[in-house]
Amino acid sequence: MKKVKVYITLKESVLDPQGQAVMQSLHNMNYPDVQDVRIGKYIELQMEDGADIAQKVDAICDRLLANTVIENYRYEIEEEVRS
């Protein structure tokens, strides 16, 4: 088994109103050093090991997990997951 960690973020050109709200709250809490906040998603998958695991993860992200029009994704594949 492999653990796949998927990180999904908005593309730089896409406005992030949730991130802006968090940044404003941080400024109100006296954290003026925070200059920008971007909100994203983190997803973990446990997958059977195989030679084509990267292709499968790309397909999963493209078809379901990420809206590739407005989001970017990246992932890390970790070695054996022991149960």
KOLVEX-17220 format. One record per residue: x, y, z of N, C-alpha, C in turn; residue in one letter. Coordinates in steps of 0.1 Angstrom, whole numbers, always signed. Each point is the difference from the previous one (the first is absolute). Example, Ala and Ser with C-alpha at 12.3 -4.5 7.8 and 13.67 -1.06 7.14 Angstrom:
2
+132 -57 +78 -9 +12 +0 +9 +12 +0 a
-4 +11 -7 +9 +11 +0 -8 +11 +8 s
***
This chain:
83
+8 -12 +0 -8 +12 +0 +9 +12 +0 m
-5 +11 -6 +7 +13 -1 -10 +10 +6 k
+6 +10 +7 -8 +12 +4 +3 +11 -10 k
-11 +6 -5 +2 +11 -9 -6 +12 +6 v
+8 +10 +1 -4 +13 +6 -2 +10 -11 k
-12 +5 -1 -4 +9 -11 -3 +14 +5 v
+7 +10 -6 -2 +14 +4 -6 +7 -11 y
-12 +7 +2 -7 +7 -10 -1 +14 +4 i
+5 +9 -9 -1 +15 +3 -6 +7 -12 t
-5 +12 +3 -5 +8 -11 +11 +5 -8 l
-2 +2 -13 +10 +6 -9 +3 +14 +5 k
+12 +5 -3 +3 +14 +4 -9 +10 -5 e
-5 -2 -12 -9 +10 -6 -14 +0 +5 s
-4 -9 +8 -13 -2 +6 -1 +7 +13 v
-10 +9 +2 -2 +6 +13 -4 -10 +10 l
+4 +2 +13 -2 -9 +11 -7 +8 +11 d
-14 +2 -1 -7 +7 +10 +1 -6 +14 p
+1 -13 +1 +2 -6 +13 +13 +3 +6 q
+11 +0 -8 +13 +4 +4 +0 +14 +5 g
-7 +9 -8 +0 +14 +4 -7 +2 +13 q
-11 -7 +3 -7 +1 +12 +9 -4 +12 a
+8 -11 -2 +9 -5 +10 +11 +11 +3 v
+5 +5 -11 +11 +10 +2 -6 +12 +7 m
-12 +5 -3 -5 +11 +7 -2 -3 +15 q
-5 -12 +3 -1 -4 +14 +13 -1 +7 s
+10 -4 -6 +14 +0 +5 +5 +14 +3 l
-3 +9 -9 +4 +14 +2 -8 +6 +12 h
-13 -4 +1 -8 +5 +12 +5 -6 +13 n
+7 -12 -1 +5 -6 +12 +14 +4 +3 m
+5 +11 -7 +13 +6 +2 +11 -9 -5 n
-2 -5 -12 +11 -7 -8 +1 +7 -13 y
+5 +12 +0 +2 +8 -12 +10 -5 -10 p
+9 -9 +5 +11 -5 -8 -5 -9 -11 d
-12 -6 +2 -6 -9 -10 -4 +9 -13 v
+6 -3 -11 -2 +8 -12 -10 -7 -10 q
-1 -13 +1 -9 -6 -9 -4 -14 +6 d
-12 -4 -3 -5 -14 +4 -7 -6 -12 v
+4 -12 -2 -7 -8 -11 -5 -13 +7 r
-13 -3 -2 -6 -12 +6 +0 -11 -11 i
+3 -13 +5 +1 -11 -9 -6 -12 +6 g
+2 -12 -6 -5 -12 +5 +11 -10 +1 k
-1 -9 +10 +10 -11 +2 -8 -13 +0 y
+4 -10 -8 -7 -12 -1 +10 -12 +1 i
-3 -10 +7 +8 -12 +1 -7 -12 -7 e
+8 -7 -8 -5 -12 -6 +9 -12 +4 l
-6 -11 +2 +8 -12 +2 -3 -9 -12 q
+10 -3 -7 -1 -7 -13 +9 -13 -1 m
-5 -9 -7 +8 -12 -3 +13 +4 -8 e
+11 -6 +3 +12 +3 -7 -1 -5 -14 d
+6 +8 -9 +0 -4 -14 +9 +9 -8 g
+5 -4 -12 +9 +7 -8 -7 +13 -5 a
-13 +0 -2 -7 +11 -6 -7 +9 +11 d
+4 +0 +12 -7 +7 +11 +0 +15 -3 i
+11 +6 -5 +0 +14 -3 -11 +4 -11 a
-1 -9 -10 -10 +2 -10 -14 +0 +6 q
-2 -10 +9 -13 -1 +6 -4 +12 +9 k
+10 +5 +7 -2 +12 +9 -3 +12 -9 v
+8 +2 -11 -3 +11 -9 -14 -1 -5 d
-5 -12 -4 -13 -1 -5 -11 +3 +11 a
+3 -5 +12 -10 +3 +11 -1 +15 +3 i
+12 +6 +0 +0 +15 +2 -7 +7 -11 c
+3 -3 -12 -5 +7 -12 -15 -2 -1 d
-5 -12 +3 -14 -4 -2 -9 +3 +12 r
+5 +0 +12 -8 +2 +11 +4 +10 +11 l
+13 -1 +5 +4 +7 +11 +2 +15 -2 l
+5 +4 -12 +4 +14 -3 -8 +5 -11 a
-4 +12 +0 -6 +7 -11 +12 +7 -7 n
+5 -6 -10 +12 +4 -6 -1 +13 -8 t
-12 +5 -1 -2 +14 -6 +5 +10 +10 v
-3 -2 +13 +4 +10 +10 +10 -4 +10 i
+3 -13 +0 +9 -6 +11 +12 -7 -6 e
+10 +0 +8 +12 -8 -3 +1 -11 +10 n
+6 -11 -3 +2 -10 +10 +15 -6 -1 y
+4 -5 +11 +13 -7 +0 -2 -12 +10 r
+8 -9 +0 -1 -12 +9 +13 -6 +3 y
+1 -7 +11 +11 -8 +4 -4 -14 +3 e
+8 -9 -5 -3 -14 +2 +10 -6 +10 i
-5 -5 +11 +8 -5 +11 +1 -15 -1 e
+11 -5 +5 +3 -14 -1 -11 -8 +8 e
+2 -13 +1 -9 -9 +7 -7 +6 +12 e
-13 -3 +0 -8 +4 +12 -3 -13 +7 v
+5 -1 +13 -2 -12 +8 -13 +1 +8 r
-8 -11 +0 -12 +1 +8 +1 -7 +13 s
***
